Amino acid sequence: LPVQCSGLVSRECYDWLKTLFDPSKALLNALRGAHIYSGGGHLVVQGSRQQAYLISRGLLDQLAFLAYEQEGYSASLGERIKTIPCLKSKCIIGADGANSIVARLFGFPPIEKYVGSAQADYAISAAEFGVEPDMVEVYLGNVAKGFFAWAIPISDEAIKIGLGVNPGMDGCGIATRFNEFIALLSKKKKIDLTNAKRTNFTGGPIPNSIRRKTSATAGGTKVMLVGDAAGQVKNTTGGGIFYGTKCAVLAGSTLSPEIYERNWRSMFKRELDLHSSIRSALSLVPPNGFSSLLGISNAFAIGQYLSQNGHMEYPSRFIFPHDYFWFMAKQMVSRITKNSSGK
């Protein structure tokens, strides 16, 4: 199966996957937090225990497939669907990614917004790269307009490096931005990434909006879209494993387009909308303004707050119950506004 995912999942997502199969068989690294950079700004979000896990996306797909077979089901591999008659079923769950063939064949409304992405694995140690083996690096601003760039330790001997770019905010191609990021890291880290051994280079679109409709009945065939095919992706990070697998289980348990559409939106749309709102707020910050944003975040102990209260899958749990969040948000908006106006 093609891999177009970093494989970084939250602790909550990892625990959820345990209810389906044993994800430890695909585990590459456990991570405590992140260094967030932009220009001269630097924010640390770090917990006392693992906050996220890096998994092999290819192995995860294999584990899911084996679990499916162990439930007594069978599957055909190596076939490519080109026309509706190829889909010999009265109920179809389209889990075929951002470029969903199922969605196209059955005339679903398009996903309106995407982020372009590219990543690769580099044979360089975390020590040589200059990062703790259990900490992620995130880069904001001009290096990845409208999204972010990342460096994730895979092991003691390899780093996964990538970025996403909003094509509406950047006229350059994703390959150009990726090469520029590699050059920037080489200079910052004083290492030669350009000539380092590179493997698993991949790229593709990340959905940045939900399809207006994700289920239908066409000619007696029930059709439901899940995961990237439905746009069930966090706009803040591009991650979709948690919501995608949750919705896949929901679709498989109902086998009813109407019930599926109603239930998944009732369960998750609010959270996905909050991720979208956070991304929209960040898009208002000019690319060269993220350095100031990180400085203000340090002043209000945002890193500590997120370490203690952050929920990657359910942002409502760290936004709505905490008065301090709203106090910080108002103060940060006020300061950013003053900085941008030059006052």
ChimeraX attribute file (.defattr): number of C-alpha atoms within 10 A of each C-alpha:
attribute: neighborCount
match mode: 1-to-1
recipient: residues
	/A:1	10
	/A:2	8
	/A:3	16
	/A:4	19
	/A:5	21
	/A:6	22
	/A:7	20
	/A:8	23
	/A:9	22
	/A:10	21
	/A:11	19
	/A:12	16
	/A:13	20
	/A:14	21
	/A:15	13
	/A:16	15
	/A:17	19
	/A:18	11
	/A:19	9
	/A:20	14
	/A:21	15
	/A:22	16
	/A:23	19
	/A:24	15
	/A:25	12
	/A:26	18
	/A:27	18
	/A:28	15
	/A:29	21
	/A:30	22
	/A:31	25
	/A:32	19
	/A:33	22
	/A:34	25
	/A:35	19
	/A:36	21
	/A:37	20
	/A:38	23
	/A:39	17
	/A:40	10
	/A:41	19
	/A:42	19
	/A:43	22
	/A:44	22
	/A:45	21
	/A:46	22
	/A:47	16
	/A:48	9
	/A:49	12
	/A:50	16
	/A:51	23
	/A:52	23
	/A:53	22
	/A:54	23
	/A:55	23
	/A:56	22
	/A:57	20
	/A:58	15
	/A:59	16
	/A:60	20
	/A:61	15
	/A:62	14
	/A:63	18
	/A:64	17
	/A:65	14
	/A:66	14
	/A:67	15
	/A:68	15
	/A:69	12
	/A:70	10
	/A:71	8
	/A:72	7
	/A:73	10
	/A:74	11
	/A:75	7
	/A:76	5
	/A:77	7
	/A:78	6
	/A:79	7
	/A:80	8
	/A:81	12
	/A:82	11
	/A:83	12
	/A:84	12
	/A:85	8
	/A:86	10
	/A:87	13
	/A:88	9
	/A:89	12
	/A:90	13
	/A:91	17
	/A:92	20
	/A:93	18
	/A:94	21
	/A:95	20
	/A:96	16
	/A:97	20
	/A:98	20
	/A:99	16
	/A:100	18
	/A:101	19
	/A:102	24
	/A:103	26
	/A:104	12
	/A:105	12
	/A:106	16
	/A:107	11
	/A:108	19
	/A:109	14
	/A:110	19
	/A:111	20
	/A:112	12
	/A:113	16
	/A:114	21
	/A:115	22
	/A:116	19
	/A:117	27
	/A:118	23
	/A:119	24
	/A:120	18
	/A:121	22
	/A:122	23
	/A:123	17
	/A:124	22
	/A:125	17
	/A:126	21
	/A:127	12
	/A:128	12
	/A:129	21
	/A:130	12
	/A:131	19
	/A:132	18
	/A:133	22
	/A:134	23
	/A:135	24
	/A:136	25
	/A:137	18
	/A:138	20
	/A:139	22
	/A:140	24
	/A:141	21
	/A:142	19
	/A:143	22
	/A:144	24
	/A:145	22
	/A:146	24
	/A:147	25
	/A:148	24
	/A:149	25
	/A:150	22
	/A:151	25
	/A:152	26
	/A:153	29
	/A:154	27
	/A:155	18
	/A:156	16
	/A:157	15
	/A:158	19
	/A:159	24
	/A:160	23
	/A:161	24
	/A:162	26
	/A:163	27
	/A:164	28
	/A:165	28
	/A:166	22
	/A:167	16
	/A:168	11
	/A:169	13
	/A:170	14
	/A:171	9
	/A:172	10
	/A:173	12
	/A:174	22
	/A:175	15
	/A:176	9
	/A:177	23
	/A:178	23
	/A:179	14
	/A:180	13
	/A:181	20
	/A:182	16
	/A:183	16
	/A:184	14
	/A:185	18
	/A:186	15
	/A:187	12
	/A:188	11
	/A:189	14
	/A:190	12
	/A:191	16
	/A:192	13
	/A:193	19
	/A:194	13
	/A:195	8
	/A:196	12
	/A:197	11
	/A:198	16
	/A:199	12
	/A:200	12
	/A:201	15
	/A:202	16
	/A:203	19
	/A:204	18
	/A:205	20
	/A:206	28
	/A:207	28
	/A:208	25
	/A:209	22
	/A:210	25
	/A:211	21
	/A:212	13
	/A:213	15
	/A:214	24
	/A:215	27
	/A:216	19
	/A:217	16
	/A:218	11
	/A:219	7
	/A:220	10
	/A:221	15
	/A:222	18
	/A:223	24
	/A:224	28
	/A:225	31
	/A:226	27
	/A:227	25
	/A:228	29
	/A:229	27
	/A:230	30
	/A:231	29
	/A:232	30
	/A:233	25
	/A:234	26
	/A:235	26
	/A:236	19
	/A:237	16
	/A:238	23
	/A:239	24
	/A:240	24
	/A:241	23
	/A:242	22
	/A:243	24
	/A:244	21
	/A:245	20
	/A:246	19
	/A:247	25
	/A:248	20
	/A:249	13
	/A:250	18
	/A:251	24
	/A:252	14
	/A:253	10
	/A:254	12
	/A:255	17
	/A:256	18
	/A:257	22
	/A:258	15
	/A:259	13
	/A:260	22
	/A:261	19
	/A:262	11
	/A:263	16
	/A:264	19
	/A:265	15
	/A:266	11
	/A:267	13
	/A:268	16
	/A:269	15
	/A:270	14
	/A:271	19
	/A:272	25
	/A:273	16
	/A:274	18
	/A:275	23
	/A:276	19
	/A:277	14
	/A:278	14
	/A:279	18
	/A:280	14
	/A:281	11
	/A:282	16
	/A:283	16
	/A:284	10
	/A:285	17
	/A:286	13
	/A:287	19
	/A:288	14
	/A:289	19
	/A:290	23
	/A:291	20
	/A:292	20
	/A:293	22
	/A:294	23
	/A:295	16
	/A:296	20
	/A:297	21
	/A:298	16
	/A:299	12
	/A:300	18
	/A:301	15
	/A:302	19
	/A:303	23
	/A:304	17
	/A:305	16
	/A:306	17
	/A:307	19
	/A:308	14
	/A:309	15
	/A:310	18
	/A:311	17
	/A:312	24
	/A:313	21
	/A:314	16
	/A:315	18
	/A:316	17
	/A:317	14
	/A:318	17
	/A:319	17
	/A:320	11
	/A:321	10
	/A:322	12
	/A:323	10
	/A:324	13
	/A:325	18
	/A:326	13
	/A:327	11
	/A:328	17
	/A:329	15
	/A:330	11
	/A:331	14
	/A:332	17
	/A:333	14
	/A:334	11
	/A:335	16
	/A:336	17
	/A:337	13
	/A:338	11
	/A:339	13
	/A:340	12
	/A:341	8
	/A:342	7
	/A:343	7
